[in-house]
Amino acid sequence: MTVMQSRLDSRPPWAALALIVVSASVAAALFVLHGTAPSRESEMRWTMLINSAWSWWVYVDRRRHRLGYPFEFDALVFFAWPLVAPYYLLRSQASRSRPATLLVWLLYAMPFLVAGTCYVLADLPQGS
């Protein structure tokens, strides 16, 4: 009897991570540009989606590349992805191609870049 190994496909986590990060960034930019704020529930949903997407992506990526981390690492990524994701990306970049590494760093930086841009644009004086 042969034991079938599960092969983790990296496309769904990549697609989910990219879709959620880009959607959250665009939504935040639109709220700022229209001078409104999202509801508390909406903010919490986006936070949960982003946390889940990063946690799922790291889980699949580390399994795919056979990187050993304690099982609690996934929970750590979920609760503290802005701090843990750069650590993981730096430690695991040798297992990824250069374009994939650049893409994931771009996805990591996108919310921060959009937030900074929105902050600057919101402080600009409005023309009459």
Residue frames relative to the residue before (quaternion, step in Angstrom):
aa qw qx qy qz dx dy dz
M 1.0000 0.0000 0.0000 0.0000 0.00 0.00 0.00
T 0.2667 -0.7724 0.5584 0.1432 3.57 -0.85 0.96
V 0.3486 -0.7120 0.5717 0.2115 3.48 -1.13 0.70
M 0.2861 -0.7630 0.5561 0.1633 3.54 -0.71 1.07
Q 0.2706 -0.7514 0.5814 0.1556 3.54 -0.86 1.00
S 0.3914 -0.6966 0.5393 0.2659 3.53 -0.97 0.79
R 0.2272 -0.7615 0.5967 0.1115 3.52 -0.89 0.98
L 0.2615 -0.7772 0.5533 0.1465 3.55 -0.61 1.11
D 0.2612 -0.7637 0.5754 0.1323 3.52 -0.64 1.13
S 0.3550 -0.7733 0.4882 0.1940 3.58 -0.75 1.01
R 0.5162 0.6763 -0.4196 0.3163 3.62 1.16 -0.24
P 0.6664 0.4924 -0.3529 0.4346 3.67 0.73 -0.78
P 0.6807 0.4589 -0.3299 0.4661 3.67 0.80 -0.77
W 0.6159 0.5289 -0.3566 0.4624 3.62 1.01 -0.70
A 0.6830 0.4891 -0.2904 0.4581 3.56 0.85 -0.98
A 0.6628 0.4997 -0.3091 0.4642 3.58 0.92 -0.87
L 0.6557 0.5106 -0.3146 0.4587 3.57 0.90 -0.90
A 0.6786 0.4872 -0.2949 0.4639 3.58 0.84 -0.95
L 0.6670 0.5095 -0.3053 0.4498 3.59 0.87 -0.93
I 0.7010 0.4665 -0.2799 0.4612 3.59 0.84 -0.92
V 0.6645 0.4976 -0.3175 0.4583 3.60 0.89 -0.85
V 0.6757 0.4761 -0.2992 0.4767 3.59 0.87 -0.90
S 0.6589 0.5114 -0.3169 0.4516 3.61 0.91 -0.85
A 0.6684 0.4913 -0.3046 0.4681 3.59 0.91 -0.88
S 0.6523 0.5140 -0.3157 0.4590 3.59 0.99 -0.79
V 0.6621 0.4906 -0.3021 0.4793 3.57 0.95 -0.87
A 0.6459 0.5186 -0.3262 0.4555 3.60 0.94 -0.83
A 0.6553 0.5042 -0.3126 0.4676 3.58 0.94 -0.86
A 0.6525 0.5110 -0.3138 0.4633 3.59 0.96 -0.85
L 0.6615 0.5056 -0.3139 0.4564 3.59 0.94 -0.83
F 0.6245 0.5269 -0.3418 0.4642 3.60 0.99 -0.74
V 0.6816 0.4807 -0.2945 0.4666 3.58 0.87 -0.93
L 0.6803 0.5017 -0.3001 0.4421 3.60 0.87 -0.90
H 0.7129 0.4084 -0.2539 0.5105 3.59 1.16 -0.54
G 0.4859 -0.7136 0.4015 0.3056 3.55 1.29 0.13
T 0.5760 0.5573 -0.3931 0.4508 3.57 1.14 0.57
A 0.3200 -0.7192 0.5760 0.2205 3.53 -1.31 0.08
P 0.4876 -0.6488 0.4830 0.3286 3.59 -1.04 0.66
S 0.5800 -0.5663 0.4440 0.3818 3.55 -1.22 0.40
R 0.6526 -0.5143 0.3839 0.4028 3.55 -1.25 0.40
E 0.6431 0.5256 -0.3175 0.4576 3.59 1.01 -0.80
S 0.6462 0.5190 -0.3109 0.4653 3.55 1.01 -0.81
E 0.6370 0.5201 -0.3202 0.4703 3.57 0.98 -0.80
M 0.6640 0.5067 -0.3001 0.4607 3.57 0.96 -0.87
R 0.6352 0.5207 -0.3310 0.4646 3.60 1.02 -0.75
W 0.6590 0.4949 -0.3148 0.4709 3.59 0.90 -0.88
T 0.6330 0.5298 -0.3297 0.4582 3.58 1.00 -0.80
M 0.6689 0.4929 -0.2979 0.4700 3.59 0.90 -0.89
L 0.6515 0.5150 -0.3167 0.4583 3.58 0.98 -0.81
I 0.6768 0.4807 -0.2991 0.4705 3.58 0.87 -0.89
N 0.6434 0.5171 -0.3220 0.4637 3.58 0.93 -0.86
S 0.6719 0.4961 -0.2935 0.4651 3.58 0.94 -0.91
A 0.6589 0.5157 -0.3168 0.4467 3.59 0.91 -0.87
W 0.6677 0.4808 -0.3099 0.4764 3.61 0.90 -0.86
S 0.6531 0.5156 -0.3196 0.4532 3.57 0.92 -0.86
W 0.6591 0.5019 -0.3029 0.4711 3.59 0.94 -0.88
W 0.6599 0.5123 -0.3159 0.4498 3.58 0.88 -0.93
V 0.6686 0.4857 -0.3055 0.4731 3.61 0.87 -0.91
Y 0.6257 0.5438 -0.3390 0.4448 3.60 0.95 -0.84
V 0.7055 0.4486 -0.2685 0.4785 3.59 0.77 -1.02
D 0.6571 0.5209 -0.3196 0.4412 3.59 0.93 -0.86
R 0.6985 0.4577 -0.2936 0.4653 3.60 0.83 -0.86
R 0.6263 0.5096 -0.3400 0.4821 3.62 1.09 -0.59
R 0.6570 0.5285 -0.3066 0.4415 3.55 0.95 -0.91
H 0.7589 0.3485 -0.1849 0.5181 3.57 1.00 -0.83
R 0.4141 -0.7495 0.4304 0.2854 3.56 1.34 0.22
L 0.2998 0.7365 -0.5365 0.2826 3.55 0.85 1.03
G 0.3012 -0.7922 0.5093 0.1495 3.55 -0.69 1.06
Y 0.1283 0.7384 -0.6502 0.1246 3.51 -0.78 1.13
P 0.5916 -0.5568 0.4159 0.4086 3.61 -1.12 0.43
F 0.6173 -0.5777 0.3775 0.3778 3.56 -1.13 0.59
E 0.6009 0.5675 -0.3631 0.4300 3.61 1.15 -0.42
F 0.4799 0.6946 -0.4294 0.3208 3.58 1.22 -0.33
D 0.6296 0.5414 -0.3376 0.4433 3.60 1.01 -0.75
A 0.6499 0.4933 -0.3122 0.4866 3.58 1.01 -0.77
L 0.6218 0.5369 -0.3345 0.4618 3.56 1.04 -0.74
V 0.6355 0.5066 -0.3235 0.4846 3.58 1.00 -0.80
F 0.6422 0.5375 -0.3317 0.4343 3.59 0.90 -0.87
F 0.7729 0.3854 -0.1987 0.4632 3.58 0.79 -0.99
A 0.8180 0.1763 -0.0668 0.5435 3.61 1.10 -0.56
W 0.1032 0.8507 -0.5125 0.0548 3.61 0.97 0.76
P 0.6256 0.5407 -0.3925 0.4027 3.69 0.87 -0.59
L 0.7156 0.4055 -0.2477 0.5119 3.59 1.16 -0.51
V 0.7256 0.4570 -0.2434 0.4533 3.57 0.93 -0.89
A 0.6092 0.5814 -0.3641 0.3979 3.62 0.97 -0.73
P 0.6666 0.4746 -0.3434 0.4610 3.68 0.80 -0.74
Y 0.6018 0.5457 -0.3518 0.4651 3.59 1.06 -0.74
Y 0.6849 0.4755 -0.2880 0.4710 3.58 0.83 -0.99
L 0.6635 0.5152 -0.3180 0.4397 3.60 0.89 -0.89
L 0.6603 0.4909 -0.3124 0.4748 3.59 0.97 -0.76
R 0.6932 0.4825 -0.2810 0.4558 3.60 0.93 -0.84
S 0.7776 0.3608 -0.1746 0.4844 3.59 1.07 -0.67
Q 0.4221 0.7450 -0.4586 0.2378 3.61 1.16 -0.04
A 0.5885 0.5844 -0.3787 0.4107 3.62 1.10 -0.49
S 0.6773 0.4991 -0.2931 0.4541 3.60 1.14 -0.53
R 0.6938 0.4380 -0.2534 0.5124 3.59 1.30 -0.15
S 0.5397 -0.5966 0.4762 0.3550 3.56 -1.21 0.46
R 0.6629 -0.5204 0.3574 0.4026 3.56 -1.22 0.40
P 0.6678 0.4810 -0.3366 0.4576 3.68 0.81 -0.78
A 0.6492 0.5062 -0.3255 0.4651 3.60 0.97 -0.78
T 0.6359 0.5223 -0.3248 0.4661 3.58 1.01 -0.78
L 0.6661 0.4945 -0.3042 0.4682 3.59 0.92 -0.88
L 0.6432 0.5289 -0.3241 0.4489 3.58 0.99 -0.81
V 0.6960 0.4608 -0.2988 0.4626 3.58 0.82 -0.89
W 0.6224 0.5127 -0.3509 0.4760 3.62 1.06 -0.60
L 0.6192 0.5295 -0.3349 0.4734 3.59 1.08 -0.71
L 0.6552 0.4955 -0.3102 0.4785 3.58 0.97 -0.84
Y 0.6297 0.5213 -0.3377 0.4666 3.58 1.06 -0.67
A 0.7405 0.4443 -0.2295 0.4489 3.58 0.85 -0.99
M 0.5254 0.6930 -0.3992 0.2904 3.60 1.09 -0.63
P 0.6880 0.4636 -0.3308 0.4497 3.67 0.68 -0.84
F 0.6607 0.5054 -0.3077 0.4620 3.58 1.02 -0.76
L 0.6494 0.5050 -0.3132 0.4745 3.59 1.02 -0.78
V 0.6558 0.4951 -0.3110 0.4776 3.58 0.94 -0.84
A 0.6511 0.5115 -0.3220 0.4590 3.59 0.93 -0.86
G 0.6566 0.5057 -0.3099 0.4658 3.60 0.94 -0.82
T 0.6505 0.5072 -0.3074 0.4745 3.56 0.98 -0.85
C 0.6588 0.5004 -0.3077 0.4700 3.58 0.94 -0.86
Y 0.6226 0.5417 -0.3366 0.4535 3.58 1.02 -0.76
V 0.6691 0.4836 -0.2956 0.4806 3.58 0.94 -0.90
L 0.6830 0.4888 -0.2965 0.4546 3.60 0.88 -0.91
A 0.6429 0.5278 -0.3318 0.4449 3.58 1.03 -0.68
D 0.6932 0.4690 -0.2726 0.4745 3.61 1.13 -0.59
L 0.5145 0.6320 -0.4390 0.3785 3.60 1.21 -0.13
P 0.5008 -0.6446 0.4703 0.3355 3.59 -0.99 0.72
Q 0.4245 -0.7059 0.5150 0.2373 3.53 -1.01 0.87
G 0.4258 -0.7052 0.5102 0.2471 3.59 -0.93 0.92
S 0.3528 -0.7466 0.5251 0.2058 3.56 -1.01 0.76
